[in-house]
Every structure is written in structure tokens, then in C-alpha cells.
Amino acid sequence: MKILLSLTAIFMLFFCHALLADIITEKLIERRPAGYMNRETIEITEVKPDYYKVVVNYWFEGDINKFFPLAFPETERVQLIDFSATAGELPLKVEKLVAPGNGSFRFRGQRFPVLYRLSAPGKVPVKDRETHSSNLYFFKAPKYSTKGNPTQFKLIEYVLLTGGGWSGGTIGDLTISVSFLSDRCRCAQPLNNFSTGRCVTPRSMRLHVRDWKPDQNYELAVSECK
């Protein structure tokens, strides 16, 4: 009986310590404000020569229903094809808004001639204290050349700057993956100070950053390796 009581006492002591640790941990964990972008994954896949499929997934903190309608930008250089979006597995209504005349929509010094306006048909569900959203579209990589360089490139770009407009102004966890139909990874060059990531294989590259404040877009000049 003494042994049993001793074991019981040890178990209760361990249980109390574990419970106390859980309580302390819970107090120390501060949830991000609603709308904070916890995670974002971007998959850019070449499905035909210089023709790419883009799948973007976002996980936002809490309930983002009050943020609708949302907007996704299109630049002058890359036009989006067959754009669609979901939130909480619900298909979103997509409206293509073109700036009147030769005007543009502006955000943090950048101009966008087109916005895709996203509206939810009903209340978007929250799962595990997050709201999941996704976008799907295609684009044909346009020709691109740099000053003083006769090499003809094809341009891949993704607007990340607008990610800083969400609560907190940062992306908690960002992964960008690019896949090519041929061995082009080592010949891809960044067009700004934002890293292209690393070559996982001769035909694919990957970039992963944490707690990143979006101050650069993803811009990649791609050419055939000689």
C-alpha cells in the first residue's frame, strides 16, 4: 500500500506540474490578430513551354469574413488567365476590375492596371482558429531583357508586396516553389534584392522564409541554360 501511495503521489505531482506548465504556456502564447497571415505557399509550375500554373494557399489567423471583399493585383508585365479563388473551401465570386482610362490602382508605390475582386457567397468557416484561402491562375511568361544585356529572358513574377497590408504587416511562414519543364534552375536570375531560393533539382527551386515583412516582389528572369 505504501508503494502504491508513493506511485500515486508521484503521478499526481507530475500531473500537477504538467497542468501548471500547460496553464503557464497558454498564458505566454499570444494569438496573432485576426487577419494575420500565418502561412503562405506559392507553387509556380511550368505546364507548357513558358506557360505557368500558379497555386497559392493562405492560412490567416482567426475569422477574416469582415475583410471581404478582397483584391488580387495584376501587373502591366504579366497578365493572369482563368483566375479563380476559394476561402474555407467555398468558391469565391471573382470580378475583374480594370482601371478606367490609362489609370491604375495604387498600393505602397506600386501601380496595378487590373484587380481581381473576391467576394464570399456566405460566411467563410474557420477551422482550427485559421481561415484557409487559395487562388489558382495561369500566365504566359512575357519576354524580358535587362539594360546592357542582349540575352532574352522570360519573366516570372508574383506580387508579394501586398501581403504587408494584412494585420501585423508580416508573413509568418512563406514558401515559394518553382518547377520548370527543362533544366533551367541554375540559369534563373533575380531581378531585385529578393532571393530566388535554391535549386532543389536542375528543374526546380525553392525559397523558404519566416516572419518576413514583404518589401519585395518575387521577380525571376529565366533563360535556357547553355
Accessible surface in RSA format (square Angstrom, percent):
REM  Atomic radii and reference values for relative SASA: ProtOr
REM  Chains: A
REM  Algorithm: Lee & Richards
REM  Probe-radius: 1.40
REM  Slices: 20
REM RES _ NUM      All-atoms   Total-Side   Main-Chain    Non-polar    All polar
REM                ABS   REL    ABS   REL    ABS   REL    ABS   REL    ABS   REL
RES MET A   1   166.70  86.3 121.01  80.1  45.69 108.8 112.86  96.0  53.84  71.3
RES LYS A   2   174.24  85.0 170.10 104.4   4.14   9.9 114.70 103.2  59.55  63.4
RES ILE A   3   134.12  76.3 131.76  98.2   2.36   5.7 133.95  96.5   0.16   0.4
RES LEU A   4   106.38  59.2 103.92  74.3   2.46   6.2 105.21  73.9   1.18   3.2
RES LEU A   5   108.96  60.7 105.77  75.7   3.19   8.0 106.01  74.4   2.95   7.9
RES SER A   6    60.43  51.1  53.56  71.5   6.87  15.8  30.92  65.8  29.52  41.4
RES LEU A   7   105.80  58.9 101.84  72.9   3.95   9.9 102.14  71.7   3.66   9.8
RES THR A   8    64.52  45.9  59.94  60.8   4.58  10.9  51.21  68.8  13.31  20.1
RES ALA A   9    60.43  55.6  49.02  75.6  11.41  26.0  56.72  79.9   3.71   9.8
RES ILE A  10   109.11  62.1 107.56  80.1   1.54   3.7 108.50  78.1   0.61   1.6
RES PHE A  11   124.57  62.3 120.27  74.5   4.30  11.2 124.43  75.4   0.13   0.4
RES MET A  12    92.96  48.1  92.86  61.5   0.10   0.2  73.66  62.6  19.30  25.6
RES LEU A  13   111.70  62.2 107.45  76.9   4.25  10.7 111.11  78.0   0.60   1.6
RES PHE A  14   141.12  70.6 136.56  84.6   4.57  11.9 140.62  85.3   0.50   1.4
RES PHE A  15    99.17  49.6  98.08  60.7   1.09   2.8  99.16  60.1   0.00   0.0
RES CYS A  16    66.40  50.2  61.74  68.9   4.66  11.0  23.27  59.0  43.13  46.5
RES HIS A  17   110.58  60.4 105.29  73.2   5.29  13.5  75.43  77.7  35.15  40.9
RES ALA A  18    39.91  36.7  31.17  48.1   8.74  19.9  38.98  54.9   0.93   2.5
RES LEU A  19    88.48  49.3  86.19  61.7   2.29   5.7  87.96  61.8   0.52   1.4
RES LEU A  20    95.32  53.1  94.07  67.3   1.25   3.1  94.96  66.7   0.36   1.0
RES ALA A  21    50.11  46.1  44.93  69.3   5.18  11.8  49.52  69.7   0.58   1.5
RES ASP A  22    91.75  64.3  87.45  87.0   4.30  10.2  22.63  53.3  69.12  68.9
RES ILE A  23    78.13  44.5  74.44  55.5   3.69   8.9  77.98  56.2   0.16   0.4
RES ILE A  24    84.58  48.1  84.42  62.9   0.16   0.4  84.58  60.9   0.00   0.0
RES THR A  25    68.78  48.9  68.39  69.3   0.39   0.9  46.29  62.2  22.49  34.0
RES GLU A  26   110.09  63.2 103.57  78.4   6.52  15.5  45.54  88.1  64.56  52.7
RES LYS A  27   165.14  80.6 131.31  80.6  33.84  80.6  86.26  77.6  78.88  84.0
RES LEU A  28   142.16  79.2 115.81  82.8  26.35  66.2 118.39  83.1  23.77  64.0
RES ILE A  29    94.62  53.8  77.37  57.6  17.24  41.6  82.50  59.4  12.12  32.9
RES GLU A  30   157.53  90.4 132.01  99.9  25.51  60.7  49.77  96.3 107.76  88.0
RES ARG A  31   104.42  43.8  84.80  43.2  19.62  46.7  50.21  68.6  54.21  32.9
RES ARG A  32   114.55  48.1 105.60  53.8   8.95  21.3  22.19  30.3  92.36  56.0
RES PRO A  33    76.65  55.9  64.86  59.1  11.79  42.8  76.40  63.1   0.25   1.6
RES ALA A  34    40.81  37.5  27.33  42.2  13.48  30.7  28.11  39.6  12.70  33.6
RES GLY A  35     0.00   0.0   0.00   N/A   0.00   0.0   0.00   0.0   0.00   0.0
RES TYR A  36     4.60   2.1   4.60   2.6   0.00   0.0   3.90   2.9   0.70   0.9
RES MET A  37     4.30   2.2   4.30   2.8   0.00   0.0   4.30   3.7   0.00   0.0
RES ASN A  38    27.20  18.8  21.44  20.7   5.76  13.9  13.09  31.5  14.11  13.6
RES ARG A  39    93.41  39.2  93.41  47.6   0.00   0.0  37.01  50.6  56.40  34.2
RES GLU A  40     4.47   2.6   4.21   3.2   0.26   0.6   0.00   0.0   4.47   3.6
RES THR A  41    39.37  28.0  39.37  39.9   0.00   0.0  36.26  48.7   3.11   4.7
RES ILE A  42     0.68   0.4   0.00   0.0   0.68   1.6   0.00   0.0   0.68   1.8
RES GLU A  43    87.78  50.4  87.19  66.0   0.59   1.4  16.01  31.0  71.77  58.6
RES ILE A  44     1.49   0.9   0.62   0.5   0.88   2.1   0.62   0.4   0.88   2.4
RES THR A  45    52.40  37.3  52.40  53.1   0.00   0.0  34.75  46.7  17.65  26.7
RES GLU A  46     6.34   3.6   2.31   1.7   4.03   9.6   0.00   0.0   6.34   5.2
RES VAL A  47    64.31  42.3  38.94  35.3  25.37  61.1  43.14  37.5  21.17  57.4
RES LYS A  48   118.71  57.9 117.62  72.2   1.09   2.6  66.17  59.6  52.54  56.0
RES PRO A  49   104.88  76.4  95.11  86.7   9.76  35.5  96.58  79.7   8.30  51.6
RES ASP A  50    22.77  16.0  22.74  22.6   0.03   0.1   0.64   1.5  22.13  22.1
RES TYR A  51    42.25  19.7  42.25  24.0   0.00   0.0  25.65  19.3  16.60  20.5
RES TYR A  52     0.50   0.2   0.50   0.3   0.00   0.0   0.00   0.0   0.50   0.6
RES LYS A  53    75.29  36.7  74.90  46.0   0.39   0.9  17.54  15.8  57.75  61.5
RES VAL A  54     0.83   0.5   0.83   0.8   0.00   0.0   0.83   0.7   0.00   0.0
RES VAL A  55    41.46  27.3  41.40  37.5   0.06   0.1  41.40  36.0   0.06   0.2
RES VAL A  56     0.00   0.0   0.00   0.0   0.00   0.0   0.00   0.0   0.00   0.0
RES ASN A  57    28.89  19.9  28.89  27.9   0.00   0.0   0.95   2.3  27.94  27.0
RES TYR A  58    21.51  10.0  21.51  12.2   0.00   0.0  17.02  12.8   4.49   5.5
RES TRP A  59    56.12  22.5  56.12  27.2   0.00   0.0  40.48  21.6  15.64  25.4
RES PHE A  60     5.04   2.5   5.04   3.1   0.00   0.0   5.04   3.1   0.00   0.0
RES GLU A  61    11.80   6.8  11.80   8.9   0.00   0.0   1.97   3.8   9.83   8.0
RES GLY A  62    17.06  21.0   0.00   N/A  17.06  21.0  17.06  46.8   0.00   0.0
RES ASP A  63    54.21  38.0  47.43  47.2   6.77  16.0  28.18  66.3  26.02  26.0
RES ILE A  64     0.00   0.0   0.00   0.0   0.00   0.0   0.00   0.0   0.00   0.0
RES ASN A  65    33.12  22.8  22.62  21.9  10.50  25.3  19.67  47.3  13.45  13.0
RES LYS A  66   161.39  78.7 122.87  75.4  38.52  91.7  82.79  74.5  78.59  83.7
RES PHE A  67    63.39  31.7  48.58  30.1  14.81  38.5  52.90  32.1  10.49  30.0
RES PHE A  68    34.90  17.5  13.64   8.4  21.26  55.3  13.77   8.3  21.13  60.5
RES PRO A  69    68.16  49.7  51.08  46.6  17.08  62.1  51.27  42.3  16.88 104.9
RES LEU A  70    26.40  14.7  21.06  15.1   5.34  13.4  25.55  17.9   0.84   2.3
RES ALA A  71    61.97  57.0  30.71  47.4  31.26  71.1  30.79  43.4  31.18  82.6
RES PHE A  72    17.78   8.9  17.76  11.0   0.01   0.0  17.78  10.8   0.00   0.0
RES PRO A  73     8.94   6.5   5.99   5.5   2.95  10.7   5.99   4.9   2.95  18.3
RES GLU A  74     6.58   3.8   5.22   3.9   1.36   3.2   1.36   2.6   5.22   4.3
RES THR A  75    18.76  13.3  17.63  17.9   1.12   2.7  17.56  23.6   1.19   1.8
RES GLU A  76   131.62  75.6 109.38  82.7  22.25  53.0  34.94  67.6  96.68  78.9
RES ARG A  77    88.83  37.3  76.34  38.9  12.50  29.8  53.14  72.6  35.69  21.6
RES VAL A  78     4.36   2.9   2.88   2.6   1.48   3.6   3.52   3.1   0.83   2.3
RES GLN A  79    96.28  53.8  91.65  67.0   4.64  11.0  49.93 106.3  46.35  35.2
RES LEU A  80    19.42  10.8   8.69   6.2  10.73  27.0   8.69   6.1  10.73  28.9
RES ILE A  81    64.08  36.5  60.77  45.3   3.31   8.0  64.08  46.1   0.00   0.0
RES ASP A  82   107.32  75.2  81.84  81.5  25.48  60.3  29.18  68.7  78.15  77.9
RES PHE A  83    21.62  10.8   0.87   0.5  20.76  54.0   0.87   0.5  20.76  59.4
RES SER A  84    50.81  42.9  50.31  67.1   0.49   1.1  39.59  84.3  11.22  15.7
RES ALA A  85     5.95   5.5   0.00   0.0   5.95  13.5   2.13   3.0   3.82  10.1
RES THR A  86    44.80  31.9  44.80  45.4   0.00   0.0  39.75  53.4   5.06   7.6
RES ALA A  87     0.00   0.0   0.00   0.0   0.00   0.0   0.00   0.0   0.00   0.0
RES GLY A  88    14.58  18.0   0.00   N/A  14.58  18.0   8.16  22.4   6.42  14.4
RES GLU A  89   157.78  90.6 131.75  99.7  26.02  62.0  50.97  98.6 106.80  87.2
RES LEU A  90    59.49  33.1  59.49  42.6   0.00   0.0  59.49  41.8   0.00   0.0
RES PRO A  91    95.99  70.0  92.10  84.0   3.89  14.1  92.16  76.1   3.83  23.8
RES LEU A  92    13.90   7.7   0.00   0.0  13.90  34.9   0.82   0.6  13.08  35.2
RES LYS A  93   129.28  63.1 119.17  73.1  10.10  24.1  76.63  69.0  52.65  56.1
RES VAL A  94    48.89  32.2  19.44  17.6  29.44  70.9  19.44  16.9  29.44  79.8
RES GLU A  95    55.07  31.6  51.10  38.7   3.97   9.4  18.50  35.8  36.57  29.9
RES LYS A  96   116.66  56.9  89.02  54.6  27.63  65.8  43.01  38.7  73.65  78.4
RES LEU A  97    66.09  36.8  63.77  45.6   2.31   5.8  66.09  46.4   0.00   0.0
RES VAL A  98    97.24  64.0  75.19  68.1  22.06  53.1  75.19  65.3  22.06  59.8
RES ALA A  99     7.19   6.6   2.45   3.8   4.75  10.8   2.45   3.4   4.75  12.6
RES PRO A 100   115.50  84.2  99.17  90.4  16.33  59.4 109.72  90.6   5.78  35.9
RES GLY A 101    77.44  95.5   0.00   N/A  77.44  95.5  43.34 118.9  34.10  76.4
RES ASN A 102   164.55 113.5 123.70 119.5  40.85  98.4  39.25  94.5 125.30 121.1
RES GLY A 103    38.47  47.4   0.00   N/A  38.47  47.4  30.39  83.4   8.07  18.1
RES SER A 104    36.23  30.6  10.60  14.1  25.63  59.0   6.30  13.4  29.93  41.9
RES PHE A 105    58.46  29.2  54.56  33.8   3.90  10.1  58.46  35.4   0.00   0.0
RES ARG A 106   169.31  71.1 135.20  68.9  34.11  81.2  48.77  66.7 120.54  73.1
RES PHE A 107    64.17  32.1  59.74  37.0   4.43  11.5  64.17  38.9   0.00   0.0
RES ARG A 108   131.01  55.0  91.46  46.6  39.55  94.2  51.77  70.8  79.24  48.0
RES GLY A 109    82.24 101.4   0.00   N/A  82.24 101.4  43.04 118.1  39.21  87.8
RES GLN A 110    54.77  30.6  51.03  37.3   3.74   8.9  23.30  49.6  31.47  23.9
RES ARG A 111   144.24  60.6 127.51  65.0  16.73  39.8  33.34  45.6 110.90  67.2
RES PHE A 112     3.81   1.9   3.81   2.4   0.00   0.0   3.81   2.3   0.00   0.0
RES PRO A 113    31.71  23.1  31.51  28.7   0.20   0.7  31.51  26.0   0.20   1.2
RES VAL A 114    11.44   7.5  11.44  10.4   0.00   0.0  11.44   9.9   0.00   0.0
RES LEU A 115    31.61  17.6  31.61  22.6   0.00   0.0  31.61  22.2   0.00   0.0
RES TYR A 116    13.13   6.1  13.13   7.5   0.00   0.0   8.69   6.5   4.44   5.5
RES ARG A 117    83.76  35.2  83.76  42.7   0.00   0.0  13.28  18.1  70.48  42.7
RES LEU A 118     6.96   3.9   6.96   5.0   0.00   0.0   6.96   4.9   0.00   0.0
RES SER A 119    23.81  20.1  23.64  31.6   0.17   0.4  21.04  44.8   2.77   3.9
RES ALA A 120    30.08  27.7   5.09   7.9  24.98  56.8   5.45   7.7  24.62  65.2
RES PRO A 121    97.81  71.3  50.66  46.2  47.15 171.4  63.54  52.5  34.27 213.0
RES GLY A 122    38.32  47.3   0.00   N/A  38.32  47.3  35.13  96.4   3.20   7.2
RES LYS A 123   152.82  74.6 125.94  77.3  26.87  64.0 108.74  97.9  44.08  47.0
RES VAL A 124     0.37   0.2   0.00   0.0   0.37   0.9   0.00   0.0   0.37   1.0
RES PRO A 125    73.34  53.4  61.56  56.1  11.77  42.8  70.41  58.1   2.92  18.2
RES VAL A 126    63.29  41.6  31.79  28.8  31.49  75.9  31.79  27.6  31.49  85.4
RES LYS A 127   160.99  78.5 154.18  94.6   6.81  16.2  99.86  89.9  61.13  65.1
RES ASP A 128   122.45  85.8  92.79  92.4  29.66  70.1  38.14  89.8  84.31  84.1
RES ARG A 129   139.49  58.6 132.66  67.6   6.83  16.3  59.89  81.9  79.59  48.2
RES GLU A 130    31.50  18.1  29.57  22.4   1.93   4.6   8.48  16.4  23.02  18.8
RES THR A 131     0.15   0.1   0.00   0.0   0.15   0.4   0.15   0.2   0.00   0.0
RES HIS A 132    55.83  30.5  53.06  36.9   2.77   7.1  43.16  44.5  12.67  14.7
RES SER A 133     3.99   3.4   3.96   5.3   0.03   0.1   0.29   0.6   3.70   5.2
RES SER A 134    20.64  17.4  20.52  27.4   0.12   0.3   6.84  14.6  13.80  19.3
RES ASN A 135     5.29   3.7   3.84   3.7   1.46   3.5   1.09   2.6   4.20   4.1
RES LEU A 136    63.41  35.3  63.11  45.2   0.30   0.7  63.11  44.3   0.30   0.8
RES TYR A 137     5.39   2.5   5.39   3.1   0.00   0.0   0.41   0.3   4.98   6.1
RES PHE A 138    45.78  22.9  45.78  28.4   0.00   0.0  45.78  27.8   0.00   0.0
RES PHE A 139     1.38   0.7   1.38   0.9   0.00   0.0   1.38   0.8   0.00   0.0
RES LYS A 140   125.72  61.3 116.48  71.5   9.23  22.0  88.02  79.2  37.70  40.2
RES ALA A 141     2.24   2.1   0.06   0.1   2.17   4.9   0.06   0.1   2.17   5.8
RES PRO A 142    39.67  28.9  29.47  26.9  10.20  37.1  39.67  32.8   0.00   0.0
RES LYS A 143   152.43  74.4 128.00  78.5  24.43  58.2  70.70  63.6  81.73  87.1
RES TYR A 144    56.11  26.2  51.41  29.3   4.70  12.2  27.07  20.3  29.03  35.8
RES SER A 145    66.91  56.5  48.15  64.3  18.76  43.2  12.42  26.4  54.50  76.3
RES THR A 146    44.71  31.8  35.59  36.1   9.13  21.8  35.89  48.2   8.83  13.3
RES LYS A 147   214.56 104.7 175.50 107.7  39.06  93.0 127.66 114.9  86.90  92.6
RES GLY A 148    84.02 103.6   0.00   N/A  84.02 103.6  44.06 120.9  39.96  89.5
RES ASN A 149    54.38  37.5  46.50  44.9   7.88  19.0  12.18  29.3  42.20  40.8
RES PRO A 150   134.74  98.2  97.61  89.0  37.13 135.0 111.52  92.1  23.22 144.3
RES THR A 151    50.09  35.6  42.39  43.0   7.70  18.3  26.59  35.7  23.50  35.5
RES GLN A 152   101.08  56.5  82.69  60.4  18.39  43.8  38.15  81.2  62.93  47.7
RES PHE A 153     3.20   1.6   2.94   1.8   0.26   0.7   3.20   1.9   0.00   0.0
RES LYS A 154    42.74  20.8  42.73  26.2   0.00   0.0  21.08  19.0  21.65  23.1
RES LEU A 155     1.37   0.8   1.37   1.0   0.00   0.0   1.37   1.0   0.00   0.0
RES ILE A 156     0.00   0.0   0.00   0.0   0.00   0.0   0.00   0.0   0.00   0.0
RES GLU A 157    14.83   8.5   9.42   7.1   5.41  12.9   3.62   7.0  11.22   9.2
RES TYR A 158     6.93   3.2   4.37   2.5   2.57   6.7   4.57   3.4   2.36   2.9
RES VAL A 159    15.02   9.9   7.58   6.9   7.45  17.9   7.58   6.6   7.45  20.2
RES LEU A 160     2.83   1.6   1.46   1.0   1.37   3.5   2.83   2.0   0.00   0.0
RES LEU A 161    18.29  10.2  18.29  13.1   0.00   0.0  18.29  12.8   0.00   0.0
RES THR A 162    38.83  27.6  33.14  33.6   5.69  13.6  21.96  29.5  16.87  25.5
RES GLY A 163     7.86   9.7   0.00   N/A   7.86   9.7   6.91  19.0   0.95   2.1
RES GLY A 164     2.21   2.7   0.00   N/A   2.21   2.7   0.11   0.3   2.11   4.7
RES GLY A 165    48.32  59.6   0.00   N/A  48.32  59.6  14.03  38.5  34.29  76.8
RES TRP A 166    48.31  19.4  39.91  19.3   8.40  19.7  24.33  13.0  23.98  38.9
RES SER A 167    31.35  26.5  17.42  23.3  13.93  32.1  15.08  32.1  16.27  22.8
RES GLY A 168    59.63  73.5   0.00   N/A  59.63  73.5  28.28  77.6  31.34  70.2
RES GLY A 169     9.93  12.2   0.00   N/A   9.93  12.2   8.31  22.8   1.62   3.6
RES THR A 170    31.62  22.5  31.31  31.7   0.31   0.7  25.69  34.5   5.92   9.0
RES ILE A 171     0.06   0.0   0.00   0.0   0.06   0.1   0.00   0.0   0.06   0.2
RES GLY A 172    12.97  16.0   0.00   N/A  12.97  16.0   7.49  20.5   5.48  12.3
RES ASP A 173    27.27  19.1  27.18  27.1   0.09   0.2   9.12  21.5  18.15  18.1
RES LEU A 174     0.00   0.0   0.00   0.0   0.00   0.0   0.00   0.0   0.00   0.0
RES THR A 175    18.97  13.5  18.80  19.1   0.17   0.4  11.92  16.0   7.05  10.7
RES ILE A 176     1.19   0.7   0.00   0.0   1.18   2.9   0.00   0.0   1.18   3.2
RES SER A 177    33.65  28.4  33.05  44.1   0.60   1.4  20.21  43.0  13.44  18.8
RES VAL A 178     0.67   0.4   0.45   0.4   0.22   0.5   0.45   0.4   0.22   0.6
RES SER A 179    41.52  35.1  41.28  55.1   0.24   0.6  17.14  36.5  24.38  34.2
RES PHE A 180    10.86   5.4   0.00   0.0  10.86  28.3   0.57   0.3  10.29  29.4
RES LEU A 181    79.78  44.4  68.34  48.9  11.44  28.8  69.72  49.0  10.06  27.1
RES SER A 182    37.32  31.5  37.32  49.8   0.00   0.0  34.44  73.3   2.88   4.0
RES ASP A 183    74.41  52.1  67.15  66.8   7.26  17.2  22.43  52.8  51.99  51.8
RES ARG A 184     9.18   3.9   9.18   4.7   0.00   0.0   0.03   0.0   9.16   5.5
RES CYS A 185     2.80   2.1   0.16   0.2   2.64   6.2   0.16   0.4   2.64   2.8
RES ARG A 186   179.23  75.3 144.43  73.6  34.80  82.9  70.01  95.7 109.23  66.2
RES CYS A 187    22.62  17.1  15.88  17.7   6.74  15.8  10.71  27.1  11.91  12.8
RES ALA A 188    14.08  12.9   0.00   0.0  14.08  32.0   0.00   0.0  14.08  37.3
RES GLN A 189    85.78  48.0  85.54  62.5   0.24   0.6  22.74  48.4  63.04  47.8
RES PRO A 190    64.70  47.2  48.48  44.2  16.22  59.0  48.48  40.0  16.22 100.8
RES LEU A 191    46.39  25.8  12.70   9.1  33.69  84.7  18.47  13.0  27.91  75.1
RES ASN A 192    42.20  29.1  18.97  18.3  23.22  55.9  27.72  66.7  14.48  14.0
RES ASN A 193   141.91  97.9 107.21 103.6  34.71  83.6  29.43  70.8 112.48 108.7
RES PHE A 194    18.20   9.1  11.90   7.4   6.30  16.4  15.19   9.2   3.02   8.6
RES SER A 195    61.27  51.8  49.64  66.2  11.63  26.8  42.62  90.8  18.65  26.1
RES THR A 196    19.27  13.7  17.09  17.3   2.18   5.2   1.34   1.8  17.93  27.1
RES GLY A 197    29.29  36.1   0.00   N/A  29.29  36.1   8.44  23.2  20.84  46.7
RES ARG A 198   151.34  63.5 145.34  74.1   6.00  14.3  69.90  95.5  81.45  49.4
RES CYS A 199    59.69  45.1  36.10  40.3  23.59  55.4  21.29  53.9  38.39  41.4
RES VAL A 200    75.70  49.8  49.95  45.2  25.75  62.1  50.63  44.0  25.06  68.0
RES THR A 201    65.17  46.4  58.50  59.3   6.67  15.9  60.39  81.1   4.78   7.2
RES PRO A 202    87.21  63.6  77.96  71.1   9.26  33.7  86.16  71.1   1.05   6.5
RES ARG A 203   121.49  51.0 120.89  61.6   0.59   1.4  31.78  43.4  89.71  54.4
RES SER A 204    24.65  20.8  24.65  32.9   0.00   0.0  20.30  43.2   4.35   6.1
RES MET A 205     6.48   3.4   4.65   3.1   1.83   4.3   4.65   4.0   1.83   2.4
RES ARG A 206    95.49  40.1  91.69  46.7   3.80   9.1  22.70  31.0  72.79  44.1
RES LEU A 207    13.12   7.3  11.57   8.3   1.55   3.9  13.12   9.2   0.00   0.0
RES HIS A 208    70.41  38.5  44.23  30.7  26.18  67.0  21.46  22.1  48.96  57.0
RES VAL A 209    36.44  24.0  31.22  28.3   5.21  12.6  36.44  31.7   0.00   0.0
RES ARG A 210   164.54  69.1 142.86  72.8  21.68  51.6  50.55  69.1 113.99  69.1
RES ASP A 211    94.80  66.4  74.07  73.7  20.73  49.0  27.91  65.7  66.88  66.7
RES TRP A 212    37.13  14.9  34.81  16.9   2.31   5.4  23.83  12.7  13.30  21.6
RES LYS A 213   123.10  60.1 118.17  72.5   4.93  11.7  91.71  82.5  31.39  33.4
RES PRO A 214     3.90   2.8   0.04   0.0   3.86  14.0   0.04   0.0   3.86  24.0
RES ASP A 215    95.63  67.0  77.62  77.3  18.01  42.6  29.84  70.2  65.79  65.6
RES GLN A 216    49.51  27.7  45.97  33.6   3.54   8.4  10.44  22.2  39.07  29.6
RES ASN A 217    12.40   8.6   9.82   9.5   2.58   6.2   2.61   6.3   9.80   9.5
RES TYR A 218     3.89   1.8   3.85   2.2   0.04   0.1   2.83   2.1   1.06   1.3
RES GLU A 219    32.25  18.5  28.69  21.7   3.56   8.5   0.00   0.0  32.25  26.3
RES LEU A 220     0.07   0.0   0.07   0.1   0.00   0.0   0.07   0.1   0.00   0.0
RES ALA A 221     0.75   0.7   0.75   1.2   0.00   0.0   0.75   1.1   0.00   0.0
RES VAL A 222     0.32   0.2   0.14   0.1   0.18   0.4   0.14   0.1   0.18   0.5
RES SER A 223    18.79  15.9  14.66  19.6   4.13   9.5   9.90  21.1   8.89  12.4
RES GLU A 224   108.93  62.5  97.87  74.0  11.06  26.3  61.39 118.7  47.54  38.8
RES CYS A 225    33.32  25.2   6.45   7.2  26.87  63.1   6.82  17.3  26.50  28.6
RES LYS A 226   228.20 111.3 164.21 100.8  63.99 152.4 146.96 132.3  81.24  86.5
END  Absolute sums over single chains surface
CHAIN  1 A    13281.7      10879.1       2402.6       7937.5       5344.2
END  Absolute sums over all chains
TOTAL         13281.7      10879.1       2402.6       7937.5       5344.2
